[in-house]
């Protein structure tokens, strides 16, 4: 087994949008229609392994030379829906975020300056030809941003307990081998996600001054507006299932807790809203703090 293929999913969560085939222009629509008929399509673990493989050469390849033709496939009310990986675009966006998080000497140690300059130049040229491009997948490391939970209700929650050995290197969603890791995700329709987000935003604006949560919801709402109204929206805890105890996952009701806080705001119960949000923020602070643990 190669080094890249033996690494677990990183401690990241994912917000994904799956669109119906009708949302894609030709010839992409035909490509995804054929793709969805495959007996097996790759999972998130396989996407990770391919990305890690590009980081092994010297110098590393932080962004693929060609865009991926792979996607996640799901069904919504019997209709096939597609979430393209768009690994190249997401790689460019991730590198932009990386530049905002680390000082230049640290970045130089991670990726040589000549590599970063070339990547930035490639992205600028590509963006000039694709000004309306947007990713179908958003990623957060060592957390689930609390604003993401505003899109979902507790009834959207899907939890699958892990099997013995599921947190070892052979666990993961790609092959579903014995020893599978636990899965925790939320899935809802685009219409429901937009409706919940609008209600949450209205409650916040009517009750408190604009702040990070309000700004975050506005930004997520703008992103969702880019997609087909009959799309599927998914929040996947991804690699976070490897970072926390399974009991923590089984007991997690973060969407319900945020909804409780929003409902309190609408009812004019500021103290109740603050308490609900405070408990939720503290729960996720303990997860983020794991990033700095030995």
Phi, psi and omega per residue, in radians:
X1 nan 2.366 -3.125
X2 -1.289 2.870 3.105
X3 -1.037 -0.791 -3.081
X4 -1.127 -0.667 -3.045
X5 -1.360 -0.197 -3.119
X6 -1.700 0.045 -3.086
X7 -1.569 2.430 3.118
X8 -1.238 2.857 3.001
X9 -0.975 2.374 3.121
X10 -1.165 2.901 -3.072
X11 -1.379 1.266 -3.073
X12 -2.338 2.655 3.031
X13 -1.979 2.842 -3.020
X14 -2.388 2.382 2.975
X15 -1.935 2.054 -3.022
X16 -2.136 2.638 3.006
X17 -2.114 2.235 3.082
X18 -1.906 2.158 -3.121
X19 -1.872 2.630 3.056
X20 -1.200 2.767 -3.104
X21 -0.978 -0.551 -3.116
X22 -1.088 -0.326 -3.112
X23 -1.356 -0.258 -3.051
X24 -1.767 2.401 3.080
X25 -1.331 2.821 3.008
X26 -1.327 2.582 0.094
X27 -1.543 0.062 -3.107
X28 -1.085 -0.629 -3.125
X29 -1.057 -0.771 3.126
X30 -1.126 -0.694 3.109
X31 -1.028 -0.824 -3.100
X32 -1.237 -0.553 3.100
X33 -1.112 -0.753 3.086
X34 -1.188 -0.704 -3.125
X35 -1.051 -0.760 -3.088
X36 -1.152 -0.317 -3.138
X37 -1.518 -0.033 3.106
X38 -1.094 2.558 3.127
X39 -1.138 -0.465 3.104
X40 -2.586 2.351 3.059
X41 -2.040 2.621 -3.063
X42 -1.182 2.657 3.103
X43 -1.798 -3.027 -3.069
X44 -1.104 -0.609 -3.140
X45 -1.097 -0.687 -3.136
X46 -1.217 -0.650 3.077
X47 -1.066 -0.739 3.121
X48 -1.077 -0.795 -3.100
X49 -1.048 -0.693 3.133
X50 -1.159 -0.684 3.133
X51 -1.167 -0.731 3.140
X52 -1.132 -0.585 -3.135
X53 -1.069 -0.566 3.139
X54 -1.254 -0.329 -3.109
X55 -1.526 -0.145 -3.080
X56 -1.370 -0.571 -3.134
X57 -1.140 2.932 3.048
X58 -2.153 2.038 -0.063
X59 -1.254 2.810 -3.120
X60 -1.208 2.828 3.077
X61 -1.949 1.539 -3.044
X62 -1.214 -0.427 3.138
X63 -2.261 2.245 -3.123
X64 -1.005 2.585 3.129
X65 -1.199 -0.615 3.139
X66 -2.125 2.600 3.131
X67 -1.243 2.537 -3.121
X68 -1.238 2.493 3.038
X69 -1.766 0.339 -3.101
X70 -1.773 2.857 3.141
X71 -2.761 2.840 2.923
X72 -1.576 2.508 -3.093
X73 -2.138 2.360 3.092
X74 -2.490 -3.135 3.104
X75 -2.286 2.404 3.095
X76 -2.233 1.944 -3.096
X77 0.946 0.714 3.097
X78 1.427 0.008 -3.124
X79 -1.806 2.352 3.093
X80 -1.196 2.311 3.063
X81 -2.238 2.551 -2.963
X82 -2.157 2.391 3.039
X83 -2.129 1.637 -3.134
X84 -1.059 2.495 3.129
X85 -1.172 -0.790 -3.058
X86 0.820 0.878 -3.048
X87 -1.057 -0.654 -3.117
X88 -1.136 -0.839 3.126
X89 -1.076 -0.761 -3.136
X90 -1.160 -0.546 3.070
X91 -1.121 -0.763 3.095
X92 -1.068 -0.800 -3.119
X93 -1.127 -0.675 3.127
X94 -1.126 -0.667 3.128
X95 -1.179 -0.589 3.066
X96 -1.108 -0.743 3.115
X97 -1.149 -0.639 -3.133
X98 -1.078 -0.665 -3.132
X99 -1.136 -0.446 3.132
X100 -1.491 -0.207 -3.025
X101 -1.793 -0.366 -3.029
X102 -2.261 2.564 3.053
X103 -1.196 2.787 -3.034
X104 -1.020 -0.711 3.118
X105 -1.042 -0.635 3.115
X106 -1.205 -0.736 3.111
X107 -1.080 -0.687 3.138
X108 -1.086 -0.614 3.127
X109 -1.268 -0.557 -3.128
X110 -1.368 -0.816 -3.125
X111 -2.421 2.160 3.142
X112 -0.960 2.500 -3.125
X113 -0.942 -0.662 -3.117
X114 -1.105 -0.586 3.105
X115 -1.203 -0.761 -3.108
X116 -1.148 -0.683 3.122
X117 -1.109 -0.750 -3.136
X118 -1.144 -0.725 3.134
X119 -1.098 -0.777 3.140
X120 -1.093 -0.692 3.131
X121 -1.146 -0.749 3.112
X122 -1.063 -0.732 -3.114
X123 -1.156 -0.710 -3.136
X124 -1.086 -0.746 3.115
X125 -1.155 -0.762 -3.123
X126 -1.113 -0.729 -3.114
X127 -1.144 -0.538 3.076
X128 -1.096 -0.526 3.120
X129 -1.586 -0.290 -3.081
X130 -2.349 1.138 -3.013
X131 -1.171 -0.372 -3.091
X132 -1.747 0.200 -3.089
X133 -1.139 2.483 3.047
X134 -2.606 2.608 3.140
X135 -1.396 2.630 3.033
X136 -1.532 -0.153 -3.060
X137 -2.273 2.326 3.003
X138 -2.004 2.554 -3.055
X139 -2.205 2.462 3.028
X140 -2.300 2.367 -3.079
X141 -1.738 2.322 3.087
X142 1.091 0.452 3.114
X143 -3.020 2.926 2.779
X144 -1.997 2.026 3.110
X145 -0.942 2.274 -3.028
X146 -1.036 -0.539 -3.142
X147 -1.094 -0.469 3.130
X148 -1.109 -0.569 -3.112
X149 -1.169 -0.330 3.141
X150 -1.134 -0.316 -3.105
X151 -1.431 -0.202 -2.943
X152 -2.215 2.759 3.002
X153 -1.954 2.877 -3.134
X154 -1.063 -0.486 3.138
X155 -1.210 -0.255 3.119
X156 -1.503 -0.085 -3.027
X157 -1.292 2.336 3.079
X158 -2.234 2.039 -3.115
X159 -2.160 2.268 3.073
X160 -2.140 2.025 3.122
X161 -1.052 2.666 3.093
X162 -1.349 2.971 3.079
X163 -1.998 2.762 -3.095
X164 -0.875 2.287 -3.139
X165 1.485 0.030 -3.043
X166 -1.180 -0.234 3.110
X167 -1.736 0.195 3.061
X168 -1.517 -3.115 -3.035
X169 -1.220 -0.283 -3.117
X170 -1.672 -0.047 3.088
X171 -1.312 2.940 3.084
X172 2.439 2.856 -3.002
X173 -1.453 -0.254 -3.051
X174 -1.104 -0.891 -3.046
X175 -1.840 -0.243 -3.137
X176 0.973 0.737 3.120
X177 -1.242 2.848 2.969
X178 -0.974 2.451 -3.036
X179 1.613 0.564 -3.107
X180 -1.265 2.488 3.078
X181 -1.295 2.745 3.073
X182 -1.132 2.757 3.115
X183 -2.231 2.307 3.030
X184 -2.361 2.123 -3.141
X185 -2.644 2.861 3.028
X186 -2.148 2.460 3.069
X187 -2.392 2.368 3.104
X188 -2.626 2.982 3.099
X189 -1.387 2.750 3.096
X190 -1.055 -0.685 -3.134
X191 -1.060 -0.771 3.124
X192 -1.166 -0.728 -3.132
X193 -1.063 -0.800 3.133
X194 -1.143 -0.678 -3.139
X195 -1.120 -0.800 3.139
X196 -1.126 -0.728 -3.139
X197 -1.084 -0.741 -3.139
X198 -1.102 -0.711 3.118
X199 -1.126 -0.745 3.141
X200 -1.121 -0.749 -3.120
X201 -1.135 -0.698 3.127
X202 -1.135 -0.737 3.132
X203 -1.093 -0.735 3.139
X204 -1.139 -0.790 -3.080
X205 -1.185 -0.533 -3.137
X206 -1.420 -0.263 -3.007
X207 -1.974 -0.639 -3.057
X208 -2.401 2.884 3.094
X209 -1.195 2.729 3.090
X210 -1.024 2.402 -3.137
X211 -2.588 -2.904 -3.109
X212 -1.007 -0.689 -3.131
X213 -1.153 -0.778 3.116
X214 -1.078 -0.826 3.129
X215 -1.078 -0.675 3.119
X216 -1.135 -0.723 3.120
X217 -1.136 -0.687 3.099
X218 -1.067 -0.766 -3.119
X219 -1.141 -0.746 3.105
X220 -1.137 -0.698 3.128
X221 -1.071 -0.694 3.099
X222 -1.118 -0.668 3.105
X223 -1.122 -0.804 -3.122
X224 -1.093 -0.546 -3.125
X225 -1.126 -0.279 -3.123
X226 -1.330 -0.179 -2.967
X227 -1.950 2.909 -3.096
X228 -1.072 2.432 -3.106
X229 -1.143 -0.294 3.120
X230 -1.809 0.494 3.140
X231 -1.423 2.928 3.041
X232 -1.864 2.369 3.108
X233 -1.970 2.278 -3.068
X234 -2.262 2.332 2.959
X235 -1.944 2.036 -3.077
X236 -1.990 2.172 3.118
X237 -1.190 -0.217 2.999
X238 0.861 -2.236 -3.079
X239 -1.305 -0.141 3.096
X240 -1.091 -0.389 3.141
X241 -1.134 -0.324 3.110
X242 -1.536 -0.193 -3.034
X243 -1.719 -0.348 -3.057
X244 -2.159 2.756 3.107
X245 -1.096 2.618 -3.131
X246 -1.118 -0.522 3.093
X247 -1.107 -0.614 3.107
X248 -1.114 -0.762 3.132
X249 -1.121 -0.806 -3.092
X250 -1.067 -0.566 -3.084
X251 -1.577 -0.136 -3.020
X252 -1.223 2.245 3.079
X253 -2.369 0.873 -3.014
X254 -1.092 -0.702 3.127
X255 -1.090 -0.719 3.128
X256 -1.147 -0.674 3.129
X257 -1.135 -0.761 3.120
X258 -1.144 -0.708 3.104
X259 -1.067 -0.634 3.087
X260 -1.073 -0.766 3.115
X261 -1.131 -0.726 3.132
X262 -1.136 -0.716 3.118
X263 -1.093 -0.680 3.104
X264 -1.114 -0.699 3.087
X265 -1.062 -0.792 -3.128
X266 -1.096 -0.543 -3.137
X267 -1.480 -0.008 -3.136
X268 1.401 0.244 -3.130
X269 -1.678 1.422 -3.100
X270 -1.109 -0.651 -3.137
X271 -1.148 -0.751 3.111
X272 -1.122 -0.682 3.117
X273 -1.132 -0.756 3.141
X274 -1.111 -0.690 3.134
X275 -1.138 -0.797 -3.128
X276 -1.107 -0.779 -3.129
X277 -1.189 -0.660 3.141
X278 -1.095 -0.737 3.113
X279 -1.121 -0.693 3.140
X280 -1.194 -0.761 3.139
X281 -1.100 -0.684 3.138
X282 -1.182 -0.673 3.111
X283 -1.023 -0.755 -3.098
X284 -1.449 -0.348 3.043
X285 -1.128 -0.655 3.136
X286 -1.131 -0.546 3.095
X287 -1.273 -0.808 3.138
X288 -1.060 -0.608 -3.136
X289 -1.141 -0.375 3.115
X290 -1.091 -0.373 -3.136
X291 -1.056 -0.504 -3.080
X292 -1.820 0.150 3.123
X293 -1.486 2.666 3.084
X294 -1.255 nan nan
